[in-house]
Amino acid sequence: FNPWPLSLDSVMSYQQVTATEGQTVILPCTYRGEITTSCWGQGACTLLSCSNSIIMANGYRVTYQKSSHYSLRGHIERGDVSLTITKVKLSDSGVYCCRVEKRGWFNDIKITFTLNGGDWFAIKNLWLCC
């Protein structure tokens, strides 16, 4: 018995993305199911929301954008809420959280964006169940 099930049809992502300083980077976050709201935050996911929100969408379009440095260029209405960061710089390193609101338990992806030496970055994702 698992009291904390992870719905496999809710949120999906990829293993790793790399970028050099000055490039455009995409942090993948997609979901299936009902069209719903989503947000990206800079910092760890909190229990109820994105911390330090940088972009939000209502399932059809972006409703909040902190800066033109961040955008959602995928088909939002089809569940593609991948974050695009243009002209990546060292100060962009840190933790990013993609939150897709679903009925029941939250289904989060936590994406860590860190500098790994030289002038290249690596982004790795971790599944969070609860």
Protein Blocks (a to p, Z undefined) as FASTA:
>chain_A
ZZbbcdfklbgcdfbdcddehiacddddddedjdddddddeddddfkbcehifbdcehja
cfbdfbfkbccfbdfknopacdcdehiafklgccdddddddehjddddddddddeehjbd
cddddddfZZ
